[in-house]
Amino acid sequence: MKILGVLFLAAVIVRTATPANLAISTYLKDGFNPAAIASDSAGNVYLAGSAVIDPASQTTSAVVAKLDPKASQYLYLTYFDSAANDQLSSIAVDGAGNAYIAGWTTNPNF
């Protein structure tokens, strides 16, 4: 019985020690903090978050990116006008591929 317990423990360790399968990994921008992710029916990936645009003042800008299904190229990448801090907290995509974002800003120009 003791050998069976040792074999079970060894099987659990081997199973949990194997590397995870990472389907996609990409680098967007230094200082980018993703807050939300969504996808559309075509498999395109949408990211929403914020990025530090002025390291001295730590001013952030809201950022939305759309990547192709393989995450090999940007279909668009846009920053909001950042007279002050902007943050995005969620993103949703409808059946037509329209992206809807939510967040907050202290930007007087928004």
N, C-alpha and C positions, 0 to 999 in steps of 0.2 A: 504494500500500500504506500509506503514511503517513496519508493521509486516512481510510482504513478504520479504522486504529488510533485516530485521534482521535475518530471517530464512535462506536466501541465504548466508549471511555473516557467520552464524553459521555453515552451511554446508561446506563452503570453509575452515574455520578454522579446523574443524574436519578432513576433507579430507587431508589437508596439515600437520596436526599434527600427523598423524599416522606414525609409524616407517617405514623406507625403508626396502625392502627385500634385504638382503645381501646374495648372492648365495655362495660366497667363501671368506674366510678370512684366511690368513696364515702368519706366521712370518718366514722370510727367514734368516736374520742375522742382528745383530745390525750394523748400519752403511751402510746397503745396500740401495742404491737409484735406484729403478727401473726407467728406461727411456722408455722402449718399451715392448709391450706384443703382442703375436701372438698365434694362435692355428692351429692345423692341422686337417685333415679330421676325425681322430680318437677321437678328442676332447682333446688331450693333450695340455697343456698350456706351452708356452715358455716365459721366462722373460729374459730381457737383461738390464744391467745397470752397476753400479760400486759399489764397497764396499771399505770402509776404511780398509786397512790391517795393517797399522802402525799408531796408534793414535798419537804417538809423532810427526812424520813428516807429518801426514795427507796424506800419500801416498795411492792412490787408485788403485784398480785392476779392470779390466773388468771382469764381471761375467755373465755367461749364465746358466740358469736353465731350466730343462724340468720337468714338473709335470704331473702326471696322470690326467685323466679327472675330478676326484673328488678332486684334489689337496691334496690328503692324503699321497702321497709319492713322493720323488724325483726320476725321472728316470735317470737324471744326473744333476750334479752341478759342474761347472768347473770355475776355476779362471785362468786368463792369467798370465804369468811370468811378474812380475811387478818390474822391475829395476827402473821404473819411473811411472808417472801417466798414467792410461789407462781409457778411458771412452767409453761406448757404447751408441749410440743414436737411433738406430733402429734395428728391427729384422723382417724378413719375412721367411715364411715356404712354400716350394713348395709342389706339390702333392705327392711326394715321401717321405715327412717328413724331407727333408734336410733344416737346418736352415742357413740363410744368415744374417750376422750382419754387421753393419757399425758403425764407431766411429772414435776416434782419440787416439793417444798415443804420449808420449815423450820418450818412451822406446827405447834405442839404440839397444837392442837385438831383436827387432821385425822385 
